[in-house]
Amino acid sequence: MSLTARISLIYLSFFLLLASATAAGQGMPMPQPPVIGAKSYLLIDGNTGAELASLQPDERLAPASLTKMMTAYAVFRALKEGQIALDDQVTVSEKAWRTQGSRMFIEVGTKVSVEELLLGMIVQSGNDASVALAEHTAGTESVFAQVMNQYAAQLGMAASNFKNATGLPEDDHYSSARDIATLARAIINEFPEYYGWYSVKSYKYNDIDQPNRNTLLFRDESVDGIKTGHTDDAGYCLVSAAKRDGMRIISVVLGTASEKSRTDGSQALLNFGFRFFETRLLYRAGEAVAQARVWKAQNELTPIGLPEDLYVTIPRGSFDDVESVLNIPATLLGPVAQGQPLAELQVSLNGDQLINAPLRALEDNPDGSFWQRTRDGVKLWFE
């Protein structure tokens, strides 16, 4: 069989796989996103990161207590790397005790575990807990802020700069809806073992029981996090995450006029996302998308696929219009190592590219024998 025929069969197999989608007919009309009274907002799919709706998502704004999401992320990283432990006993400093704003009411000189402080920061939005965690993790809050900014840079949060662990007003302390959405997605995907704390509806410490300020947790069963924020400068802010029928959506709303408006606006955005968009799994990690012809190798064909599950987020009902193209070089020479990129997958919808991902070898394919290499060399010459 000629090389052209083999590639044609690969393309045919690929399109037959794609044609197995169950959605049918034309996609529903796409309305404009809801109008909410916010300075900025962003709605994304949690699996793919696809933007579903936005208003000034890159504008730098005061993040208020949404800052504590980055504080938590930095502490989670320290836990993961073994620098600290959940049962570490933290001695509360006078600075932490005196920190103004929302508090979990820790007392100076007492010892509080890292786990208790995390719950006090996440559920009760305790500024005192945030400072205590920062000091325990990095020595001082100012050094911890440097760590926060280093992690922000690693995550690609280009419109963020953190000066403290609490979100209390300070010059040059800012973030954006897009950066905060990136951070929320990182917390959810990287730390599922800790993310569950964001759905805790109340936490009691020092005989003081405080409810979670994210009232969407009490209104919408699909909402499972993540954080509120408020200062006079920032207005009322809310990051919400919800999951319905396997689809994860994250909403970031900044700068509303009231607690009610941030809650109602976030709910409207979540409903819009779930109603008018869908996320489909195209290929599972390690699944053979196609077989690539490899010359002068031990095996004539090498399975190629993706190292991670591949999802696509599209307007609801438009899956039949998704088009995929598999680009395999005409000549691939062995040996091939597992994980080596061999081809390219392009996924588009109505001419707009959605995904451009490398397809990698799913297994090793070492050099062929002297006879195989000689035979393939002759074939290539004629091809």
C-alpha positions in Angstrom: 0.0 0.0 0.0 1.4 3.4 -0.9 2.1 6.2 1.6 -0.7 8.3 0.1 -3.2 5.5 0.6 -2.1 4.9 4.2 -2.5 8.6 5.1 -5.9 8.6 3.4 -7.0 5.7 5.6 -5.7 7.5 8.7 -7.8 10.6 7.8 -10.8 8.4 7.1 -10.5 6.7 10.5 -10.2 10.0 12.2 -13.3 11.5 10.6 -15.3 8.4 11.4 -14.4 8.8 15.0 -15.5 12.4 15.0 -18.7 11.6 13.2 -19.8 9.5 16.3 -21.0 12.7 18.0 -24.6 12.6 19.0 -25.5 16.3 18.7 -27.6 17.0 15.7 -29.0 19.9 13.7 -28.1 23.6 13.8 -26.8 25.1 17.0 -29.2 27.4 19.0 -28.9 31.1 18.4 -26.3 32.7 20.7 -27.7 35.7 22.7 -25.6 38.4 24.3 -24.4 37.7 27.8 -26.5 39.1 30.7 -25.9 42.7 31.7 -24.6 42.9 35.3 -23.5 46.0 37.2 -19.8 45.2 37.4 -16.6 47.0 36.5 -15.2 43.8 35.0 -16.1 40.1 34.7 -15.0 36.9 33.0 -16.8 33.6 32.5 -14.7 30.6 31.5 -14.9 26.8 31.1 -13.0 25.2 33.9 -11.7 22.3 31.8 -10.6 24.0 28.7 -10.2 27.6 29.9 -12.3 28.8 27.0 -13.8 32.3 27.4 -17.6 32.3 27.3 -18.3 35.9 28.2 -16.4 38.9 29.4 -16.4 42.6 30.2 -13.0 44.4 30.5 -11.4 41.1 31.7 -7.8 42.5 31.6 -8.5 45.7 33.5 -6.3 46.0 36.6 -8.5 46.4 39.7 -8.2 46.0 43.5 -9.0 42.4 44.2 -9.8 42.8 47.9 -10.1 39.4 49.7 -9.8 37.5 46.4 -6.2 38.0 47.2 -6.6 35.2 49.7 -6.9 32.8 46.7 -3.3 33.4 45.9 -2.4 33.2 49.6 -4.1 29.8 49.7 -2.4 28.7 46.4 1.1 29.6 47.8 0.3 27.7 51.1 -1.0 24.7 49.1 2.2 24.7 47.1 4.3 24.8 50.3 2.2 21.8 51.6 2.7 19.9 48.4 6.5 20.5 48.5 6.7 19.4 52.2 7.9 22.8 53.4 5.0 22.9 55.9 2.4 20.5 57.2 -1.3 20.8 58.0 -0.7 19.9 61.6 2.1 22.5 62.1 1.3 24.6 65.2 1.6 28.3 64.3 2.2 30.8 67.1 0.0 33.8 66.4 2.0 37.0 66.2 0.9 40.4 67.4 0.8 41.6 63.8 -1.5 38.8 62.8 -3.7 39.4 65.8 -4.0 43.1 65.2 -4.8 42.8 61.5 -8.0 44.7 60.7 -11.1 43.7 58.7 -12.7 40.3 58.6 -11.2 37.9 61.2 -11.3 34.4 62.5 -10.5 35.8 66.0 -7.2 34.0 66.8 -5.4 35.4 69.9 -1.9 36.6 70.1 0.6 34.0 71.5 -1.8 31.1 71.0 -0.9 28.1 68.8 -3.2 27.3 65.8 -2.7 24.6 63.3 -2.2 25.4 59.6 -5.4 23.5 58.8 -7.4 25.6 61.2 -5.9 28.8 59.8 -6.7 27.7 56.2 -10.3 27.1 57.2 -10.4 30.4 59.0 -9.0 32.2 55.9 -11.1 30.3 53.3 -14.5 30.1 55.0 -14.4 33.1 57.4 -12.1 35.2 55.2 -9.9 35.9 58.2 -7.3 38.5 57.6 -5.6 37.5 60.8 -5.4 33.9 59.6 -3.9 35.1 56.3 -1.1 37.0 58.0 -0.4 34.1 60.3 -0.1 31.7 57.4 2.1 34.1 55.4 4.5 34.4 58.4 4.6 30.7 59.0 5.2 29.9 55.3 7.8 32.6 54.5 8.9 34.3 57.7 7.3 37.7 57.0 4.2 38.8 55.1 6.4 41.0 52.8 8.6 38.0 51.8 5.4 35.9 51.4 4.1 38.5 49.0 7.2 38.0 46.8 6.4 34.3 46.8 2.8 35.1 45.7 4.1 37.2 42.8 6.5 34.4 41.7 3.7 31.9 41.6 1.5 34.5 39.8 4.2 34.8 37.1 4.4 31.0 36.8 0.7 30.9 36.2 0.9 33.6 33.5 -1.0 36.2 35.6 0.5 39.2 33.8 -1.9 41.8 35.2 -1.4 41.0 38.9 0.9 42.3 41.6 0.4 41.4 45.3 1.7 43.5 48.2 0.1 41.6 51.1 -1.6 38.3 51.9 -5.0 39.8 52.8 -6.1 42.1 50.0 -6.4 45.1 52.3 -5.9 48.3 50.3 -2.3 49.1 49.4 -0.6 50.9 46.5 0.3 48.7 43.5 -1.8 45.8 44.8 -4.0 44.7 41.9 -5.2 41.9 39.7 -7.6 41.3 36.8 -10.7 39.1 36.2 -8.7 37.0 33.7 -5.8 36.5 36.2 -8.2 35.6 39.0 -10.0 33.1 36.7 -6.6 31.5 35.9 -5.8 31.3 39.6 -9.2 29.7 40.4 -8.7 27.1 37.7 -5.3 26.3 39.0 -6.6 25.8 42.6 -9.4 23.6 41.4 -7.3 21.4 39.1 -4.0 21.3 41.0 -5.4 20.9 44.6 -8.7 18.9 44.6 -7.8 17.6 48.1 -8.0 21.2 49.4 -10.5 22.7 47.1 -13.4 21.1 49.0 -12.8 23.6 51.8 -14.3 26.3 49.6 -17.7 24.7 49.8 -17.8 24.6 53.6 -20.8 26.7 54.6 -19.7 27.7 58.1 -16.7 27.3 60.4 -16.5 27.7 64.1 -13.3 28.8 65.9 -12.9 30.3 69.4 -16.6 29.6 70.0 -17.5 32.0 67.1 -19.4 30.4 64.3 -19.2 32.3 61.0 -20.9 31.5 57.7 -19.2 31.4 54.4 -19.8 34.8 52.7 -20.4 33.1 49.3 -24.2 33.0 49.5 -24.3 31.1 46.1 -23.4 28.0 48.1 -26.7 28.2 49.8 -28.7 29.1 46.7 -27.3 26.9 43.9 -26.4 23.2 44.6 -24.1 23.1 41.6 -21.9 25.9 43.1 -18.9 24.5 45.1 -16.7 27.5 45.6 -14.8 29.8 45.6 -14.3 33.3 47.2 -15.8 36.7 48.0 -14.1 40.0 48.5 -15.0 43.6 49.5 -13.4 46.9 50.2 -14.5 50.4 49.5 -12.0 50.6 46.7 -12.7 47.2 45.1 -16.5 47.1 45.6 -18.2 43.8 46.0 -16.4 40.9 44.2 -17.1 37.2 43.8 -15.4 34.2 42.2 -17.8 31.3 41.7 -17.3 27.8 40.4 -20.1 25.4 39.6 -20.4 22.0 38.0 -23.4 20.6 36.2 -23.6 17.3 34.2 -19.8 17.1 34.2 -19.2 20.7 32.9 -17.2 23.0 35.1 -17.7 26.8 34.8 -15.8 29.6 36.6 -17.2 33.1 37.0 -15.2 36.2 38.2 -17.2 39.3 39.0 -15.4 42.5 40.1 -16.5 45.8 41.3 -20.3 45.6 41.9 -22.2 47.9 44.2 -23.6 45.4 46.7 -23.4 41.9 48.0 -26.7 41.2 46.3 -25.5 42.5 42.9 -22.4 40.4 43.0 -24.4 37.3 43.8 -27.2 37.9 41.3 -24.7 38.8 38.6 -22.6 35.7 39.2 -25.7 33.5 39.1 -26.8 35.0 35.8 -23.4 34.4 34.3 -23.3 30.8 35.5 -26.7 30.1 34.1 -25.8 31.7 30.8 -22.7 29.5 30.5 -24.5 26.3 31.3 -27.5 27.1 29.1 -25.7 28.2 25.9 -22.4 26.2 26.0 -21.2 22.7 26.3 -17.9 21.0 26.8 -17.2 17.7 25.0 -14.4 15.2 25.6 -12.8 14.5 22.2 -10.1 12.1 23.2 -8.9 10.5 26.4 -5.3 10.6 27.5 -3.3 7.7 26.0 -6.0 6.9 23.5 -4.7 6.2 20.0 -6.0 8.9 17.7 -4.3 7.4 14.7 -1.4 5.2 13.5 1.6 7.0 12.1 3.8 5.3 9.4 7.4 5.3 10.7 10.1 4.3 8.3 13.3 2.4 9.2 11.8 1.5 12.5 11.1 -1.9 14.2 7.3 -1.4 13.8 5.8 0.0 10.6 3.1 1.9 12.5 3.3 3.8 15.8 0.1 4.8 17.7 -0.1 8.6 18.4 -2.3 10.4 20.9 -2.4 13.0 23.6 -0.9 12.9 27.1 -4.0 14.5 28.7 -7.7 14.4 28.1 -8.7 16.7 25.3 -11.9 18.7 25.7 -13.5 21.3 23.4 -16.0 24.0 24.6 -18.5 25.1 22.0 -21.9 26.7 21.6 -24.5 24.2 22.7 -25.8 22.1 19.8 -22.9 22.9 17.4 -20.8 19.8 17.8 -21.7 18.5 14.4 -20.0 21.5 12.9 -16.7 20.8 14.6 -14.0 20.0 12.1 -10.7 18.3 12.8 -7.6 17.9 10.7 -4.8 15.5 11.4 -1.5 16.7 9.9 1.1 13.9 9.7 4.5 14.6 8.0 4.9 12.6 4.8 8.1 11.0 6.1 8.8 10.0 9.7 12.0 8.2 10.4 12.7 5.8 13.3 13.7 5.5 16.1 10.8 7.1 17.9 10.6 7.6 21.7 7.4 7.5 23.7 6.1 11.1 24.1 7.9 12.4 21.0 5.7 14.7 18.9 4.9 13.2 15.5 1.8 15.0 14.2 -0.5 17.9 14.8 -4.2 18.0 15.6 -6.2 21.0 14.5 -9.8 21.5 15.7 -12.0 24.3 14.4 -15.6 25.5 14.4 -17.0 27.4 11.4 -13.5 28.3 10.4 -12.4 29.5 13.9 -9.5 27.4 15.3 -10.2 26.1 18.7 -7.3 23.7 19.3 -3.9 23.2 17.9 -2.2 20.3 19.8 0.7 18.0 19.1 0.1 14.3 18.8 2.8 12.2 20.5 4.0 8.7 20.2 2.3 6.5 22.7 5.1 3.9 22.8 8.7 3.5 21.8 9.5 2.3 18.3 13.2 1.5 18.1 15.4 1.2 15.0 14.5 -1.6 12.7 16.9 -4.3 11.7 19.5 -3.8 8.9 17.1 -5.5 6.5 14.1 -3.2 7.6 16.2 -0.1 7.3 17.5 -1.1 3.8 14.1 -2.1 2.6 12.5 1.1 3.7 15.3 3.2 2.3 14.6 1.6 -1.1 10.9 2.2 -0.8 11.4 5.8 0.2 13.6 6.4 -2.8 10.8 5.1 -5.1 8.1 7.0 -3.2 
